[in-house]
Amino acid sequence: MKIEQQLIEKGFKEFCDQRMNSNNTYVKSYQLKVRGEEGKILYFINVNLYDFKLLPNHSVLPKNLTQDLQIDSSVQFKSENGEVFNVEYSRKNVDKMVKFYDNLFHTMKCQSYE
């Protein structure tokens, strides 16, 4: 399944990250608001999509980089001590990405966003 379809099916919402407009391969961004059992926002997962076929010499790239959009994802967490830190994950399996961030949030006993 294409990466953009995986994001939509998982509940990610599209937005335009103005900071990325200078990147020649940037297409769009998606965000997932992750809530806890009480409905509080725990954290946000931000995903940027890139199309490497927009590069002038894309024909020399490996096919796996041009067959679908490429992603980078990030989350900003706050540790139980109040320290803020960023985590990036670039695998193209959205289920694994969401589970990775969820596991990290709970394992490190991070504070919720709200």
C-alpha positions in Angstrom: 0.0 0.0 0.0 1.3 3.5 -0.9 2.6 5.5 2.1 0.1 8.3 1.7 -2.8 5.9 1.8 -1.4 4.3 5.0 -1.3 7.7 6.6 -4.8 8.6 5.7 -6.2 5.2 6.9 -4.4 5.6 10.2 -6.1 9.0 10.8 -3.3 11.4 9.9 -4.5 14.9 8.7 -2.8 16.8 5.9 -1.2 20.1 6.4 1.3 22.3 4.6 4.6 22.9 6.6 5.7 26.3 5.3 9.2 25.7 6.6 9.6 22.9 4.0 8.7 24.9 0.9 12.3 25.5 0.0 13.0 21.8 -0.3 12.8 20.8 -4.0 11.4 17.4 -3.2 8.8 18.3 -0.5 5.2 17.4 -1.4 3.1 17.8 1.8 2.9 16.9 5.5 0.6 14.9 7.7 0.0 15.0 11.4 -1.6 12.6 13.9 -2.8 13.8 17.2 -2.3 10.9 19.7 -4.6 10.9 22.6 -4.5 8.9 25.8 -7.3 6.9 27.5 -8.7 10.1 29.2 -8.8 12.0 25.9 -5.7 14.1 26.7 -3.3 14.9 23.9 -0.2 12.8 24.5 1.9 14.0 21.5 1.8 14.8 17.8 3.4 12.7 15.0 4.5 14.9 12.1 5.3 13.3 8.8 6.8 15.0 5.7 6.5 13.4 2.3 9.1 13.8 -0.5 9.0 12.9 -4.1 12.5 12.2 -5.3 11.3 12.0 -8.9 11.3 15.8 -8.7 15.1 15.8 -8.7 16.7 16.6 -12.0 18.8 13.4 -12.0 16.3 11.1 -10.4 16.9 8.4 -13.0 20.2 7.5 -11.3 18.6 6.9 -7.9 17.7 3.4 -6.7 14.1 2.4 -7.8 13.0 2.0 -4.2 13.5 5.8 -3.7 11.4 6.7 -6.7 8.6 4.1 -6.7 6.6 5.9 -3.9 6.9 9.0 -1.8 9.6 9.0 0.8 9.0 10.1 4.4 10.5 11.4 7.5 8.6 11.6 10.8 9.2 13.2 14.1 7.8 13.7 17.5 8.7 16.1 20.3 8.4 14.5 23.7 8.8 15.8 27.3 10.5 13.4 29.7 9.2 12.7 33.2 11.9 15.2 34.3 10.6 17.9 32.0 13.3 17.7 29.5 12.1 18.2 25.9 13.6 16.0 23.2 12.9 15.2 19.5 12.8 11.7 17.9 12.9 10.9 14.2 11.8 7.7 12.5 12.0 7.1 8.8 10.6 3.7 8.1 7.8 3.5 5.6 5.5 1.3 7.6 3.0 3.6 9.3 1.8 0.9 11.8 5.4 0.3 13.0 6.1 4.0 13.2 3.1 4.7 15.4 3.9 1.7 17.6 7.5 2.9 17.9 6.5 6.3 19.1 3.8 4.9 21.5 6.3 2.4 23.0 8.9 5.2 23.4 6.3 7.5 25.1 5.3 4.9 27.6 8.7 3.3 28.2 10.3 6.7 29.0 7.3 7.8 31.0 6.9 11.0 29.0 4.5 13.7 30.0 1.5 14.4 27.9 1.2 17.4 25.7 -1.8 18.7 27.6 
